[in-house]
Amino acid sequence: MTLTPSPQTLLTPPELHPEMELVMRVMPMPKDANGNGDIFGGWIMAQVDLAACVLPMRISKGRVATVAVNEFVFRSAVSVGDLLSLYARVERIGTTSITVHVEVWAERRPADPLLVKVTEAKVTYVAIDREGQPRPVLSA
């Protein structure tokens, strides 16, 4: 999916649900590229993991650990110089776990802005205590 906003339009993905929150912005550098000149998928996955844990940490008011990557879809290549915006929303809160949906949008061509959804993922985190054991997400 690509969107071509007018130059004066703030680049915000219009498809986002109101509950999605901008949790991180990052720009990949040449060191993050593979031999084809595209950004390593693993680097993007790491950024998604960093961004996705923000909401579970806030909700659980403490440490969380990634317990599952339920879904990860690469929709478009990412290039050096793309400004990536990572948006997240909570999909489910369990007793000890929180599942988050993340969308990654690339802002390209600053002189003639183009916005492209490049990745989306669903990641589950478990709230953990100081010893790394699961704990309730919401305390009374």
PAKEKE-127180 format. One record per residue (C-alpha): x negated, z negated, y; residue in one letter. Coordinates in steps of 0.1 Angstrom, whole numbers, always signed. Layout:
     X     Z     Y aa
     X     Z     Y  A
...
This chain:
     X     Z     Y aa
    +0    +0    +0  M
   -14    +9   +34  T
    +0    +1   +69  L
   -10   +18  +101  T
    +0    -5  +130  P
    -2    +5  +166  S
   -35    -6  +183  P
   -18   -33  +203  Q
    -1   -48  +172  T
   -16   -79  +158  L
   -26   -71  +122  L
    -3   -92  +101  T
   +10   -80   +68  P
   +47   -75   +73  P
   +55   -79   +36  E
   +44  -115   +36  L
   +71  -141   +29  H
   +75  -166   +57  P
   +60  -193   +34  E
   +27  -175   +31  M
    -1  -191   +51  E
   -34  -176   +62  L
   -59  -198   +45  V
   -91  -179   +49  M
  -109  -149   +65  R
  -142  -135   +53  V
  -162  -103   +58  M
  -182   -91   +28  P
  -219   -82   +35  M
  -242   -56   +18  P
  -255   -83    -6  K
  -220   -86   -20  D
  -219   -49   -30  A
  -225   -33   -64  N
  -244    -1   -71  G
  -214   +20   -61  N
  -213    +4   -27  G
  -181   -14   -34  D
  -178   -52   -32  I
  -183   -69   -66  F
  -149   -79   -82  G
  -165  -113   -90  G
  -173  -119   -54  W
  -136  -112   -45  I
  -125  -135   -73  M
  -146  -163   -60  A
  -131  -159   -25  Q
   -96  -160   -39  V
  -105  -192   -58  D
  -118  -208   -26  L
   -87  -197    -6  A
   -62  -206   -33  A
   -73  -242   -37  C
   -65  -250    +0  V
   -28  -256    -5  L
   -31  -276   -38  P
   -57  -298   -22  M
   -34  -305    +8  R
    -4  -312   -14  I
   -22  -334   -39  S
   -42  -351   -12  K
   -74  -349   -33  G
   -95  -330   -57  R
   -82  -301   -77  V
   -98  -279  -104  A
   -90  -244  -114  T
   -73  -245  -148  V
   -60  -209  -151  A
   -61  -175  -135  V
   -27  -163  -146  N
   -29  -129  -130  E
   -55  -109  -110  F
   -48   -74   -98  V
   -73   -53   -79  F
   -53   -27   -59  R
   -79   -11   -38  S
  -117   -11   -34  A
  -132   -34    -8  V
  -161   -22   +14  S
  -188   -38   +34  V
  -174   -45   +69  G
  -138   -49   +58  D
  -123   -81   +73  L
  -105   -98   +45  L
   -75  -121   +52  S
   -64  -143   +23  L
   -28  -155   +24  Y
   -13  -181    +0  A
   +19  -197   -10  R
   +28  -223   -36  V
   +48  -209   -65  E
   +52  -240   -86  R
   +44  -277   -85  I
   +43  -295  -118  G
   +34  -330  -128  T
    -3  -325  -125  T
    -6  -288  -116  S
    +1  -264   -88  I
    +3  -226   -91  T
    -5  -205   -61  V
    +1  -168   -53  H
   -26  -152   -32  V
   -27  -119   -14  E
   -58  -103    +0  V
   -55   -78   +28  W
   -84   -57   +42  A
   -85   -48   +79  E
  -104   -16   +83  R
  -115    +8  +110  R
  -114   -14  +141  P
  -111   +16  +165  A
   -80   +28  +146  D
   -68    -2  +126  P
   -57    +1   +90  L
   -44   -28   +69  L
   -45   -25   +31  V
   -35   -49    +4  K
   -65   -50   -19  V
   -59   -78   -43  T
   -33  -103   -54  E
   -36  -132   -78  A
   -18  -161   -93  K
   -40  -192   -99  V
   -31  -226  -113  T
   -49  -258  -103  Y
   -48  -293  -118  V
   -51  -324   -96  A
   -80  -346  -108  I
   -92  -381  -102  D
  -128  -393   -95  R
  -136  -390  -132  E
  -123  -355  -134  G
   -92  -365  -154  Q
   -57  -350  -146  P
   -36  -372  -122  R
    -1  -368  -108  P
    +1  -342   -80  V
   +26  -362   -59  L
   +20  -400   -56  S
   +49  -423   -48  A
